[in-house]
Structure formats: structure tokens, C-alpha cells
């Protein structure tokens, strides 16, 4: 069972969309629901892309 909880339940759909966009950008095919068949490299590349986009967004807002 996952311990990661979205603090704002209304944001769940937006986070799923963000994850799908990041996966698409790095060339990983995600399906709706369970994606336990991903390699650690694939999952890491998705998470890394998400962080990269969040940092870029934050930096753009700081200007």
C-alpha cells in the first residue's frame, strides 16, 4: 500500500495528467491505473522530468 498521499484530493486528476505528460515527454508509455511493470529507470525518468518541470515553473515565477 502506498504511503504517498496527495494533500489536496482535488488535485489528484491534475497530478495524474502531469505524470502522463511527463511520461510522454520522456518516451515512457503509461497506462491508466497500475504501472508496476515499469523499470526503475523508466519510473525515475518520469519523476525526474516532473521535478525538472516544477523547478522550471518555480524559477519562471521568481523572475
C-alpha positions as CSV (number, residue, x, y, z in Angstrom):
1,X,0.0,0.0,0.0
2,X,1.4,3.4,-1.0
3,X,2.2,5.9,1.7
4,X,2.2,8.8,-0.8
5,X,-0.9,10.8,-0.2
6,X,-2.0,13.8,-2.2
7,X,-2.6,16.5,0.4
8,X,-5.3,18.2,-1.7
9,X,-7.6,15.5,-3.0
10,X,-9.0,17.8,-5.7
11,X,-5.5,17.9,-7.2
12,X,-5.4,14.2,-7.9
13,X,-6.6,14.4,-11.5
14,X,-4.2,17.3,-12.3
15,X,-1.3,15.3,-10.9
16,X,-2.2,12.2,-13.0
17,X,-2.3,14.4,-16.1
18,X,1.0,16.0,-15.2
19,X,2.5,12.5,-14.7
20,X,1.1,11.3,-18.1
21,X,2.6,14.4,-19.8
22,X,6.0,13.9,-18.2
23,X,5.9,10.2,-19.2
24,X,5.1,11.1,-22.8
25,X,7.9,13.6,-22.9
26,X,10.5,11.0,-21.9
27,X,9.0,8.3,-24.1
28,X,7.5,6.0,-21.5
29,X,4.1,4.6,-22.2
30,X,1.9,4.8,-19.1
31,X,-1.5,3.2,-18.8
32,X,-4.3,4.3,-16.6
33,X,-4.1,2.5,-13.2
34,X,-1.4,0.1,-12.2
35,X,2.0,0.5,-13.9
36,X,4.1,-1.9,-11.8
37,X,5.7,-3.3,-14.8
38,X,7.9,-0.2,-15.3
39,X,11.6,-0.4,-14.8
40,X,13.2,1.7,-12.1
41,X,14.9,3.6,-14.9
42,X,11.6,4.4,-16.6
43,X,9.9,5.4,-13.3
44,X,12.9,7.6,-12.4
45,X,12.9,9.3,-15.7
46,X,9.2,10.2,-15.3
47,X,9.8,11.5,-11.7
48,X,12.9,13.4,-12.8
49,X,11.0,15.0,-15.7
50,X,8.2,16.1,-13.3
51,X,10.8,17.7,-10.9
52,X,12.6,19.4,-13.8
53,X,9.3,20.9,-15.0
54,X,8.3,22.0,-11.4
55,X,11.7,23.7,-10.9
56,X,11.5,25.5,-14.3
57,X,8.0,26.7,-13.4
58,X,9.1,27.9,-10.0
59,X,12.1,29.7,-11.5
60,X,10.0,31.4,-14.1
61,X,7.7,32.7,-11.3
62,X,10.7,34.1,-9.4
63,X,11.7,36.5,-12.1
